[in-house]
Amino acid sequence: TQLLEQSPQFLSIQEGENLTVYCNSSSVFSSLQWYRQEPGEGPVLLVTVVTGGEVKKLKRLTFQFGDARKDSSLHITAAQPGDTGLYLCGETSGSRLTFGEGTQLTVNP
Amino acid sequence: DAGVIQSPRHEVTEMGQEVTLRCKPISGHNSLFWYRQTMMRGLELLIYFNNNVPIDDSGMPEDRFSAKMPNASFSTLKIQPSEPRDSAVYFCASSFGLVLHFGNGTRLTVT
């Protein structure tokens, strides 16, 4: 079973700061997804990355997939309180999706 | 589209009681997943179905847990007998392809 490690586990920053969170694997990802989960709700898909070296942008969020497809990062520019949540990376294998433990982000106003 | 619907939202029960969690997937989705989320272990896949057939139940903790999907619009996760360590948030998700759509979960507390 592929082990997904996310770091940091917790991150608390002030509004307007930039941040990066990471997702690493012990082996090659077939494809990787990032989700955000808010309190009392289920995770919601942000992006899927498939190709090594791929970069995707979603407004202030930039997702990178490592060249070797064993790591990924999520960079948020000028964080806002609305970005607060649990950020999860998930590895897809066929129909199965396995998650890391997540990064709990708190953006303080 | 109402999304994935789970019931109940909260369940409090005593140790030894049977608990049944319910899920209605999004119409047209052909895969359904049950996950459990705790602070200690994060989001764990318990079981998933393709076209109503259980494909992988290796994440089911033990024989006290069982899941069924009698038709494309309904699934249950049953715990019998329940134990305090089963306390967690249980999520159901459905998909057609790679994008999972999650319900808002059932928060289970076993005292």
gemmi code that builds the backbone of each chain (N, CA, C; Angstrom):
import gemmi

chains = {
    "A": [
        ("THR", (0.839, -1.187, 0.000), (0.000, 0.000, 0.000), (0.883, 1.249, 0.000)),
        ("GLN", (0.576, 2.174, -0.923), (1.352, 3.393, -1.025), (1.077, 4.257, 0.190)),
        ("LEU", (2.164, 4.822, 0.779), (2.038, 5.687, 1.937), (2.119, 7.119, 1.470)),
        ("LEU", (1.091, 7.914, 1.801), (1.066, 9.327, 1.475), (1.397, 10.128, 2.719)),
        ("GLU", (2.382, 10.997, 2.614), (2.754, 11.842, 3.732), (2.499, 13.301, 3.379)),
        ("GLN", (1.779, 13.980, 4.243), (1.500, 15.395, 4.018), (2.181, 16.218, 5.098)),
        ("SER", (2.690, 17.382, 4.672), (3.353, 18.272, 5.630), (3.112, 19.718, 5.231)),
        ("PRO", (3.079, 20.626, 6.210), (3.038, 20.289, 7.637), (1.663, 19.730, 8.019)),
        ("GLN", (1.564, 19.208, 9.202), (0.283, 18.682, 9.664), (-0.651, 19.824, 10.028)),
        ("PHE", (-0.090, 20.875, 10.633), (-0.864, 22.057, 11.012), (-0.123, 23.304, 10.531)),
        ("LEU", (-0.889, 24.325, 10.118), (-0.298, 25.579, 9.678), (-1.255, 26.705, 10.013)),
        ("SER", (-0.744, 27.688, 10.759), (-1.556, 28.845, 11.129), (-0.832, 30.098, 10.663)),
        ("ILE", (-1.480, 30.894, 9.824), (-0.844, 32.074, 9.253), (-1.791, 33.263, 9.301)),
        ("GLN", (-1.248, 34.419, 8.981), (-2.060, 35.636, 8.929), (-2.560, 35.880, 7.504)),
        ("GLU", (-3.687, 36.500, 7.430), (-4.255, 36.881, 6.130), (-3.219, 37.649, 5.312)),
        ("GLY", (-3.120, 37.288, 4.036), (-2.191, 37.968, 3.141), (-0.864, 37.250, 2.945)),
        ("GLU", (-0.553, 36.311, 3.815), (0.701, 35.555, 3.683), (0.567, 34.488, 2.605)),
        ("ASN", (1.726, 34.028, 2.130), (1.772, 32.912, 1.185), (2.135, 31.645, 1.939)),
        ("LEU", (1.762, 30.500, 1.384), (2.081, 29.243, 2.032), (2.181, 28.128, 0.993)),
        ("THR", (2.891, 27.084, 1.398), (2.996, 25.883, 0.560), (2.824, 24.659, 1.438)),
        ("VAL", (2.029, 23.723, 0.985), (1.883, 22.433, 1.659), (2.291, 21.335, 0.688)),
        ("TYR", (2.688, 20.197, 1.258), (3.329, 19.166, 0.456), (2.670, 17.805, 0.632)),
        ("CYS", (2.807, 17.012, -0.421), (2.314, 15.643, -0.403), (3.382, 14.765, -1.053)),
        ("ASN", (3.846, 13.768, -0.310), (4.923, 12.909, -0.813), (4.523, 11.451, -0.708)),
        ("SER", (5.082, 10.665, -1.613), (4.739, 9.247, -1.653), (5.992, 8.383, -1.636)),
        ("SER", (5.811, 7.149, -1.195), (6.911, 6.188, -1.214), (7.108, 5.585, -2.600)),
        ("SER", (6.134, 5.803, -3.488), (6.253, 5.272, -4.842), (5.549, 6.204, -5.818)),
        ("VAL", (5.543, 5.839, -7.061), (5.018, 6.723, -8.107), (3.494, 6.787, -8.053)),
        ("PHE", (2.975, 8.015, -8.158), (1.537, 8.193, -8.240), (1.039, 7.869, -9.653)),
        ("SER", (-0.093, 7.207, -9.746), (-0.722, 7.101, -11.064), (-1.356, 8.450, -11.397)),
        ("SER", (-2.097, 8.985, -10.483), (-2.577, 10.365, -10.582), (-2.850, 10.841, -9.164)),
        ("LEU", (-2.939, 12.152, -8.999), (-3.066, 12.708, -7.662), (-4.171, 13.754, -7.654)),
        ("GLN", (-4.908, 13.775, -6.575), (-5.960, 14.775, -6.427), (-5.744, 15.557, -5.131)),
        ("TRP", (-6.141, 16.817, -5.155), (-6.174, 17.651, -3.946), (-7.631, 17.999, -3.641)),
        ("TYR", (-7.983, 17.846, -2.367), (-9.314, 18.179, -1.880), (-9.194, 19.172, -0.727)),
        ("ARG", (-10.235, 19.952, -0.524), (-10.343, 20.806, 0.655), (-11.599, 20.429, 1.422)),
        ("GLN", (-11.452, 20.322, 2.729), (-12.581, 19.966, 3.583), (-12.793, 21.055, 4.624)),
        ("GLU", (-14.017, 21.548, 4.699), (-14.382, 22.547, 5.696), (-15.136, 21.859, 6.828)),
        ("PRO", (-15.142, 22.467, 8.015), (-15.774, 21.820, 9.179), (-17.226, 21.445, 8.903)),
        ("GLY", (-17.570, 20.217, 9.273), (-18.950, 19.769, 9.128), (-19.342, 19.358, 7.719)),
        ("GLU", (-18.375, 19.341, 6.824), (-18.677, 18.991, 5.436), (-17.719, 17.919, 4.947)),
        ("GLY", (-18.062, 17.323, 3.799), (-17.159, 16.373, 3.184), (-16.116, 17.075, 2.334)),
        ("PRO", (-15.037, 16.379, 1.975), (-14.012, 16.962, 1.101), (-14.587, 17.322, -0.268)),
        ("VAL", (-14.021, 18.381, -0.855), (-14.432, 18.827, -2.184), (-13.193, 18.885, -3.060)),
        ("LEU", (-13.307, 18.324, -4.258), (-12.168, 18.262, -5.170), (-11.736, 19.651, -5.622)),
        ("LEU", (-10.418, 19.897, -5.563), (-9.841, 21.133, -6.097), (-9.234, 20.885, -7.476)),
        ("VAL", (-8.429, 19.818, -7.604), (-7.713, 19.598, -8.857), (-7.254, 18.149, -8.954)),
        ("THR", (-7.073, 17.692, -10.183), (-6.445, 16.403, -10.465), (-5.205, 16.658, -11.313)),
        ("VAL", (-4.078, 16.053, -10.932), (-2.859, 16.144, -11.733), (-2.455, 14.733, -12.146)),
        ("VAL", (-2.000, 14.635, -13.378), (-1.723, 13.325, -13.955), (-0.304, 13.224, -14.510)),
        ("THR", (0.166, 14.296, -15.138), (1.437, 14.266, -15.864), (2.565, 14.822, -15.005)),
        ("GLY", (3.719, 14.118, -14.972), (4.866, 14.610, -14.233), (5.266, 15.998, -14.694)),
        ("GLY", (5.545, 16.890, -13.727), (5.906, 18.262, -14.049), (4.735, 19.189, -14.273)),
        ("GLU", (3.554, 18.650, -14.216), (2.350, 19.441, -14.497), (2.151, 20.535, -13.450)),
        ("VAL", (1.703, 21.691, -13.904), (1.355, 22.808, -13.028), (-0.056, 23.257, -13.376)),
        ("LYS", (-0.902, 23.362, -12.366), (-2.266, 23.847, -12.588), (-2.545, 24.986, -11.627)),
        ("LYS", (-3.291, 25.976, -12.114), (-3.646, 27.116, -11.284), (-5.154, 27.220, -11.156)),
        ("LEU", (-5.574, 27.558, -9.941), (-6.982, 27.759, -9.642), (-7.038, 29.016, -8.807)),
        ("LYS", (-7.223, 30.152, -9.492), (-7.205, 31.475, -8.844), (-5.905, 31.648, -8.068)),
        ("ARG", (-5.925, 31.742, -6.752), (-4.711, 31.971, -5.965), (-3.996, 30.671, -5.587)),
        ("LEU", (-4.510, 29.553, -6.054), (-3.919, 28.254, -5.730), (-3.123, 27.737, -6.923)),
        ("THR", (-1.890, 27.293, -6.660), (-1.044, 26.700, -7.692), (-0.653, 25.301, -7.259)),
        ("PHE", (-0.932, 24.342, -8.106), (-0.644, 22.941, -7.826), (0.485, 22.484, -8.739)),
        ("GLN", (1.469, 21.791, -8.151), (2.557, 21.233, -8.943), (2.651, 19.734, -8.709)),
        ("PHE", (2.951, 19.023, -9.752), (3.175, 17.579, -9.681), (4.633, 17.348, -10.020)),
        ("GLY", (5.359, 16.648, -9.162), (6.773, 16.449, -9.371), (7.080, 15.704, -10.664)),
        ("ASP", (8.273, 15.957, -11.194), (8.666, 15.314, -12.453), (8.602, 13.791, -12.354)),
        ("ALA", (8.991, 13.278, -11.191), (9.009, 11.821, -10.998), (7.664, 11.285, -10.531)),
        ("ARG", (6.679, 12.166, -10.379), (5.322, 11.792, -9.969), (5.303, 11.084, -8.609)),
        ("LYS", (6.222, 11.535, -7.713), (6.210, 10.989, -6.356), (5.925, 12.073, -5.323)),
        ("ASP", (5.705, 13.308, -5.790), (5.438, 14.375, -4.848), (4.598, 15.452, -5.527)),
        ("SER", (3.929, 16.226, -4.689), (3.098, 17.312, -5.195), (3.072, 18.425, -4.162)),
        ("SER", (2.825, 19.632, -4.617), (2.720, 20.758, -3.695), (1.539, 21.628, -4.073)),
        ("LEU", (1.039, 22.304, -3.063), (-0.050, 23.266, -3.226), (0.420, 24.585, -2.631)),
        ("HIS", (0.467, 25.614, -3.454), (0.908, 26.938, -3.017), (-0.291, 27.881, -3.057)),
        ("ILE", (-0.500, 28.600, -1.960), (-1.578, 29.583, -1.905), (-0.954, 30.972, -1.762)),
        ("THR", (-1.338, 31.849, -2.629), (-0.850, 33.224, -2.603), (-1.864, 34.118, -1.901)),
        ("ALA", (-1.354, 35.007, -1.042), (-2.217, 35.981, -0.354), (-3.416, 35.288, 0.292)),
        ("ALA", (-3.125, 34.409, 1.232), (-4.170, 33.595, 1.857), (-5.255, 34.465, 2.493)),
        ("GLN", (-6.466, 33.942, 2.451), (-7.622, 34.616, 3.023), (-8.285, 33.710, 4.054)),
        ("PRO", (-9.036, 34.274, 5.005), (-9.706, 33.419, 6.002), (-10.571, 32.334, 5.377)),
        ("GLY", (-11.122, 32.593, 4.218), (-11.933, 31.600, 3.536), (-11.148, 30.402, 3.043)),
        ("ASP", (-9.815, 30.491, 3.062), (-8.977, 29.347, 2.674), (-8.812, 28.361, 3.819)),
        ("THR", (-9.268, 28.723, 4.993), (-9.162, 27.839, 6.158), (-9.844, 26.508, 5.872)),
        ("GLY", (-9.149, 25.426, 6.228), (-9.726, 24.098, 6.026), (-8.662, 23.029, 6.088)),
        ("LEU", (-9.103, 21.802, 5.878), (-8.195, 20.657, 5.837), (-7.908, 20.341, 4.377)),
        ("TYR", (-6.640, 20.367, 4.000), (-6.235, 20.093, 2.624), (-5.710, 18.663, 2.550)),
        ("LEU", (-6.343, 17.891, 1.708), (-6.035, 16.459, 1.585), (-5.511, 16.160, 0.191)),
        ("CYS", (-4.461, 15.363, 0.138), (-4.060, 14.820, -1.165), (-4.496, 13.363, -1.210)),
        ("GLY", (-4.853, 12.917, -2.383), (-5.322, 11.558, -2.556), (-4.733, 10.937, -3.792)),
        ("GLU", (-4.350, 9.678, -3.683), (-3.771, 8.950, -4.814), (-4.822, 8.028, -5.393)),
        ("THR", (-4.996, 8.114, -6.716), (-5.996, 7.279, -7.378), (-5.341, 6.035, -7.950)),
        ("SER", (-6.018, 4.931, -7.769), (-5.569, 3.663, -8.334), (-6.819, 2.940, -8.801)),
        ("GLY", (-7.038, 2.938, -10.117), (-8.304, 2.423, -10.628), (-9.440, 3.282, -10.114)),
        ("SER", (-10.407, 2.660, -9.468), (-11.531, 3.410, -8.898), (-11.293, 3.796, -7.451)),
        ("ARG", (-10.157, 3.407, -6.900), (-9.889, 3.576, -5.481), (-9.129, 4.873, -5.244)),
        ("LEU", (-9.485, 5.601, -4.189), (-8.807, 6.845, -3.811), (-8.373, 6.739, -2.362)),
        ("THR", (-7.058, 6.849, -2.130), (-6.484, 6.756, -0.788), (-5.899, 8.110, -0.412)),
        ("PHE", (-6.211, 8.579, 0.793), (-5.831, 9.925, 1.216), (-4.655, 9.935, 2.180)),
        ("GLY", (-3.908, 11.056, 2.152), (-2.988, 11.352, 3.225), (-3.764, 11.880, 4.421)),
        ("GLU", (-3.037, 12.210, 5.493), (-3.708, 12.646, 6.720), (-4.097, 14.116, 6.693)),
        ("GLY", (-3.597, 14.852, 5.710), (-4.033, 16.225, 5.533), (-3.194, 17.267, 6.241)),
        ("THR", (-3.344, 18.497, 5.763), (-2.767, 19.680, 6.407), (-3.917, 20.564, 6.857)),
        ("GLN", (-3.981, 20.836, 8.144), (-5.025, 21.722, 8.676), (-4.503, 23.150, 8.615)),
        ("LEU", (-5.110, 23.951, 7.743), (-4.697, 25.340, 7.542), (-5.676, 26.275, 8.233)),
        ("THR", (-5.135, 27.205, 8.998), (-5.940, 28.268, 9.610), (-5.374, 29.603, 9.159)),
        ("VAL", (-6.232, 30.422, 8.553), (-5.824, 31.758, 8.132), (-6.535, 32.759, 9.027)),
        ("ASN", (-5.755, 33.481, 9.795), (-6.307, 34.425, 10.763), (-6.479, 35.810, 10.145)),
        ("PRO", (-7.629, 36.455, 10.405), (-7.863, 37.789, 9.816), (-6.989, 38.841, 10.459)),
    ],
    "B": [
        ("ASP", (-29.124, 19.208, -8.555), (-28.667, 17.946, -8.004), (-28.434, 18.109, -6.502)),
        ("ALA", (-29.018, 17.210, -5.706), (-28.938, 17.344, -4.263), (-27.601, 16.882, -3.729)),
        ("GLY", (-26.790, 16.241, -4.529), (-25.536, 15.725, -4.032), (-25.730, 14.409, -3.317)),
        ("VAL", (-24.666, 13.930, -2.673), (-24.726, 12.692, -1.912), (-25.421, 12.978, -0.582)),
        ("ILE", (-26.410, 12.181, -0.265), (-27.201, 12.426, 0.945), (-26.946, 11.311, 1.953)),
        ("GLN", (-26.536, 11.722, 3.154), (-26.281, 10.757, 4.212), (-27.234, 11.006, 5.382)),
        ("SER", (-27.620, 9.912, 6.016), (-28.447, 10.042, 7.214), (-28.097, 8.935, 8.201)),
        ("PRO", (-28.244, 9.204, 9.493), (-28.512, 10.515, 10.068), (-27.255, 11.390, 10.042)),
        ("ARG", (-27.373, 12.656, 10.395), (-26.193, 13.533, 10.477), (-25.401, 13.269, 11.747)),
        ("HIS", (-26.140, 12.941, 12.789), (-25.520, 12.622, 14.074), (-26.185, 11.377, 14.635)),
        ("GLU", (-25.377, 10.536, 15.267), (-25.904, 9.335, 15.901), (-25.150, 9.126, 17.200)),
        ("VAL", (-25.895, 9.042, 18.286), (-25.303, 8.729, 19.581), (-25.929, 7.435, 20.060)),
        ("THR", (-25.120, 6.480, 20.400), (-25.631, 5.188, 20.806), (-24.768, 4.607, 21.908)),
        ("GLU", (-25.292, 3.601, 22.553), (-24.547, 2.946, 23.614), (-23.791, 1.742, 23.070)),
        ("MET", (-22.693, 1.464, 23.689), (-21.888, 0.306, 23.317), (-22.760, -0.954, 23.271)),
        ("GLY", (-22.567, -1.734, 22.225), (-23.315, -2.972, 22.076), (-24.526, -2.856, 21.181)),
        ("GLN", (-24.956, -1.639, 20.900), (-26.120, -1.432, 20.049), (-25.745, -1.531, 18.575)),
        ("GLU", (-26.735, -1.844, 17.760), (-26.536, -1.858, 16.316), (-26.717, -0.456, 15.754)),
        ("VAL", (-25.859, -0.098, 14.824), (-25.923, 1.219, 14.181), (-25.996, 1.021, 12.677)),
        ("THR", (-26.901, 1.726, 12.025), (-27.000, 1.674, 10.562), (-26.902, 3.075, 9.988)),
        ("LEU", (-25.923, 3.260, 9.116), (-25.723, 4.529, 8.437), (-26.202, 4.367, 7.000)),
        ("ARG", (-26.795, 5.437, 6.480), (-27.425, 5.356, 5.157), (-26.840, 6.370, 4.197)),
        ("CYS", (-26.864, 5.996, 2.911), (-26.295, 6.866, 1.886), (-27.108, 6.741, 0.604)),
        ("LYS", (-27.416, 7.905, 0.024), (-28.017, 7.958, -1.300), (-27.018, 8.641, -2.221)),
        ("PRO", (-26.448, 7.909, -3.186), (-25.443, 8.517, -4.070), (-26.093, 9.430, -5.097)),
        ("ILE", (-25.268, 10.144, -5.841), (-25.754, 10.983, -6.929), (-26.238, 10.086, -8.063)),
        ("SER", (-27.395, 10.408, -8.590), (-27.972, 9.607, -9.666), (-27.032, 9.551, -10.868)),
        ("GLY", (-26.816, 8.338, -11.383), (-25.933, 8.169, -12.533), (-24.507, 7.793, -12.176)),
        ("HIS", (-24.134, 7.975, -10.930), (-22.798, 7.560, -10.502), (-22.762, 6.047, -10.345)),
        ("ASN", (-21.628, 5.442, -10.739), (-21.568, 3.988, -10.706), (-20.636, 3.423, -9.638)),
        ("SER", (-19.967, 4.324, -8.894), (-19.102, 3.867, -7.803), (-19.530, 4.543, -6.502)),
        ("LEU", (-19.444, 3.785, -5.415), (-19.818, 4.310, -4.101), (-18.768, 3.878, -3.100)),
        ("PHE", (-18.404, 4.802, -2.225), (-17.320, 4.596, -1.275), (-17.803, 4.928, 0.137)),
        ("TRP", (-17.331, 4.143, 1.100), (-17.515, 4.480, 2.507), (-16.139, 4.755, 3.126)),
        ("TYR", (-16.022, 5.928, 3.768), (-14.800, 6.316, 4.456), (-15.112, 6.587, 5.928)),
        ("ARG", (-14.070, 6.459, 6.757), (-14.169, 6.828, 8.166), (-13.079, 7.849, 8.457)),
        ("GLN", (-13.421, 8.907, 9.197), (-12.450, 9.946, 9.499), (-12.320, 10.136, 11.008)),
        ("THR", (-11.095, 10.036, 11.495), (-10.779, 10.313, 12.896), (-9.545, 11.195, 12.951)),
        ("MET", (-9.340, 11.831, 14.095), (-8.150, 12.671, 14.259), (-6.888, 11.827, 14.172)),
        ("MET", (-6.956, 10.632, 14.738), (-5.752, 9.806, 14.824), (-5.369, 9.194, 13.484)),
        ("ARG", (-6.340, 8.786, 12.690), (-6.061, 7.993, 11.500), (-6.419, 8.676, 10.193)),
        ("GLY", (-6.994, 9.875, 10.289), (-7.351, 10.596, 9.071), (-8.537, 9.958, 8.376)),
        ("LEU", (-8.556, 10.061, 7.042), (-9.672, 9.581, 6.231), (-9.301, 8.215, 5.659)),
        ("GLU", (-9.976, 7.187, 6.143), (-9.654, 5.809, 5.758), (-10.758, 5.244, 4.879)),
        ("LEU", (-10.373, 4.600, 3.791), (-11.336, 3.914, 2.939), (-11.729, 2.598, 3.580)),
        ("LEU", (-13.021, 2.410, 3.768), (-13.515, 1.167, 4.360), (-13.871, 0.145, 3.283)),
        ("ILE", (-14.659, 0.582, 2.303), (-15.140, -0.310, 1.258), (-15.607, 0.519, 0.078)),
        ("TYR", (-15.521, -0.069, -1.132), (-16.159, 0.606, -2.248), (-16.838, -0.385, -3.178)),
        ("PHE", (-17.856, 0.120, -3.856), (-18.689, -0.653, -4.766), (-18.571, -0.078, -6.177)),
        ("ASN", (-18.583, -0.963, -7.156), (-18.745, -0.570, -8.552), (-19.999, -1.246, -9.080)),
        ("ASN", (-20.925, -0.457, -9.625), (-22.172, -1.024, -10.146), (-22.842, -1.939, -9.115)),
        ("ASN", (-22.878, -1.473, -7.890), (-23.557, -2.124, -6.755), (-22.818, -3.351, -6.227)),
        ("VAL", (-21.678, -3.703, -6.786), (-20.932, -4.886, -6.365), (-19.742, -4.466, -5.503)),
        ("PRO", (-19.575, -5.066, -4.317), (-18.407, -4.711, -3.500), (-17.121, -5.157, -4.173)),
        ("ILE", (-16.186, -4.229, -4.339), (-14.942, -4.502, -5.046), (-13.791, -4.726, -4.077)),
        ("ASP", (-13.710, -3.891, -3.057), (-12.588, -3.959, -2.122), (-13.101, -3.611, -0.731)),
        ("ASP", (-13.122, -4.598, 0.149), (-13.556, -4.340, 1.526), (-12.408, -4.527, 2.506)),
        ("SER", (-11.194, -4.420, 2.006), (-10.020, -4.668, 2.856), (-9.876, -3.643, 3.965)),
        ("GLY", (-10.524, -2.504, 3.832), (-10.449, -1.483, 4.869), (-11.471, -1.645, 5.981)),
        ("MET", (-12.365, -2.577, 5.843), (-13.371, -2.796, 6.893), (-12.659, -3.335, 8.124)),
        ("PRO", (-12.830, -2.677, 9.260), (-11.996, -3.010, 10.428), (-12.136, -4.462, 10.888)),
        ("GLU", (-13.334, -4.968, 10.947), (-13.536, -6.323, 11.461), (-14.955, -6.753, 11.142)),
        ("ASP", (-15.285, -7.956, 11.578), (-16.572, -8.542, 11.196), (-17.770, -7.784, 11.742)),
        ("ARG", (-17.558, -6.905, 12.678), (-18.677, -6.127, 13.208), (-19.205, -5.139, 12.174)),
        ("PHE", (-18.403, -4.858, 11.158), (-18.780, -3.910, 10.118), (-19.262, -4.664, 8.884)),
        ("SER", (-20.369, -4.190, 8.311), (-20.840, -4.751, 7.051), (-21.455, -3.642, 6.219)),
        ("ALA", (-21.374, -3.767, 4.913), (-21.943, -2.765, 4.015), (-22.693, -3.470, 2.898)),
        ("LYS", (-23.783, -2.834, 2.480), (-24.592, -3.377, 1.400), (-24.953, -2.268, 0.427)),
        ("MET", (-25.208, -2.679, -0.795), (-25.714, -1.745, -1.804), (-26.759, -2.501, -2.620)),
        ("PRO", (-27.994, -2.545, -2.141), (-29.028, -3.345, -2.790), (-29.445, -2.822, -4.154)),
        ("ASN", (-29.230, -1.522, -4.399), (-29.535, -0.955, -5.716), (-28.665, 0.280, -5.932)),
        ("ALA", (-28.781, 0.865, -7.105), (-27.888, 1.959, -7.484), (-28.136, 3.241, -6.712)),
        ("SER", (-29.223, 3.304, -5.948), (-29.555, 4.560, -5.281), (-29.505, 4.477, -3.759)),
        ("PHE", (-28.923, 3.402, -3.234), (-28.956, 3.275, -1.774), (-27.856, 2.342, -1.287)),
        ("SER", (-27.219, 2.739, -0.170), (-26.232, 1.885, 0.466), (-26.323, 2.061, 1.972)),
        ("THR", (-25.969, 1.010, 2.693), (-25.927, 1.080, 4.149), (-24.596, 0.575, 4.658)),
        ("LEU", (-24.186, 1.129, 5.785), (-23.027, 0.649, 6.538), (-23.537, 0.328, 7.945)),
        ("LYS", (-23.360, -0.916, 8.339), (-23.894, -1.366, 9.615), (-22.770, -1.766, 10.548)),
        ("ILE", (-22.903, -1.401, 11.801), (-21.953, -1.805, 12.840), (-22.752, -2.534, 13.916)),
        ("GLN", (-22.373, -3.791, 14.151), (-23.094, -4.603, 15.124), (-22.162, -5.639, 15.727)),
        ("PRO", (-21.892, -5.559, 17.032), (-22.260, -4.509, 17.975), (-21.288, -3.331, 17.923)),
        ("SER", (-21.754, -2.168, 18.242), (-20.892, -0.980, 18.211), (-20.026, -0.917, 19.468)),
        ("GLU", (-18.853, -0.270, 19.325), (-17.923, -0.079, 20.426), (-17.485, 1.384, 20.462)),
        ("PRO", (-17.034, 1.868, 21.614), (-16.598, 3.279, 21.709), (-15.540, 3.649, 20.672)),
        ("ARG", (-14.658, 2.726, 20.325), (-13.598, 3.037, 19.359), (-14.122, 3.218, 17.942)),
        ("ASP", (-15.400, 2.917, 17.722), (-16.010, 3.159, 16.414), (-16.428, 4.625, 16.256)),
        ("SER", (-16.338, 5.391, 17.302), (-16.714, 6.810, 17.235), (-15.854, 7.513, 16.202)),
        ("ALA", (-16.520, 8.181, 15.254), (-15.821, 8.809, 14.131), (-16.861, 9.515, 13.271)),
        ("VAL", (-16.395, 10.184, 12.218), (-17.298, 10.686, 11.191), (-17.201, 9.740, 10.000)),
        ("TYR", (-18.332, 9.250, 9.561), (-18.376, 8.310, 8.451), (-18.901, 9.037, 7.217)),
        ("PHE", (-18.109, 8.973, 6.152), (-18.484, 9.636, 4.908), (-18.817, 8.616, 3.835)),
        ("CYS", (-19.805, 8.951, 3.056), (-20.128, 8.238, 1.839), (-19.774, 9.151, 0.670)),
        ("ALA", (-19.247, 8.578, -0.403), (-18.932, 9.347, -1.606), (-19.355, 8.538, -2.814)),
        ("SER", (-19.707, 9.223, -3.893), (-20.013, 8.529, -5.132), (-19.249, 9.179, -6.269)),
        ("SER", (-19.090, 8.431, -7.359), (-18.344, 8.961, -8.494), (-18.775, 8.291, -9.789)),
        ("PHE", (-18.512, 9.018, -10.883), (-18.534, 8.426, -12.217), (-17.229, 8.885, -12.842)),
        ("GLY", (-16.210, 8.044, -12.825), (-14.871, 8.496, -13.190), (-14.062, 8.786, -11.952)),
        ("LEU", (-13.125, 9.730, -12.077), (-12.140, 9.946, -11.023), (-12.562, 10.949, -9.959)),
        ("VAL", (-13.645, 11.674, -10.169), (-14.012, 12.734, -9.225), (-14.985, 12.193, -8.191)),
        ("LEU", (-14.575, 12.206, -6.922), (-15.457, 11.759, -5.848), (-16.271, 12.934, -5.324)),
        ("HIS", (-17.551, 12.676, -5.093), (-18.441, 13.652, -4.476), (-18.847, 13.095, -3.118)),
        ("PHE", (-18.508, 13.839, -2.073), (-18.750, 13.368, -0.723), (-20.055, 13.928, -0.173)),
        ("GLY", (-20.697, 13.120, 0.687), (-21.761, 13.636, 1.512), (-21.181, 14.413, 2.675)),
        ("ASN", (-22.049, 14.919, 3.537), (-21.591, 15.706, 4.679), (-21.311, 14.861, 5.918)),
        ("GLY", (-21.434, 13.566, 5.779), (-20.998, 12.673, 6.838), (-22.033, 12.413, 7.921)),
        ("THR", (-21.802, 11.330, 8.649), (-22.556, 10.998, 9.858), (-21.566, 10.973, 11.008)),
        ("ARG", (-21.809, 11.811, 12.010), (-20.946, 11.814, 13.194), (-21.490, 10.795, 14.177)),
        ("LEU", (-20.740, 9.726, 14.393), (-21.160, 8.642, 15.284), (-20.414, 8.734, 16.598)),
        ("THR", (-21.181, 8.717, 17.681), (-20.597, 8.673, 19.019), (-21.127, 7.445, 19.731)),
        ("VAL", (-20.241, 6.572, 20.166), (-20.615, 5.364, 20.890), (-20.117, 5.512, 22.322)),
        ("THR", (-21.058, 5.500, 23.254), (-20.690, 5.729, 24.664), (-20.621, 4.400, 25.434)),
    ],
}
model = gemmi.Model(1)
for chain_id, residues in chains.items():
    chain = gemmi.Chain(chain_id)
    for i, (resn, *xyz) in enumerate(residues, 1):
        res = gemmi.Residue()
        res.name, res.seqid = resn, gemmi.SeqId(i, " ")
        for name, pos in zip(("N", "CA", "C"), xyz):
            atom = gemmi.Atom()
            atom.name, atom.element = name, gemmi.Element(name[0])
            atom.pos, atom.b_iso = gemmi.Position(*pos), 0.0
            res.add_atom(atom)
        chain.add_residue(res)
    model.add_chain(chain)
structure = gemmi.Structure()
structure.add_model(model)
structure.setup_entities()
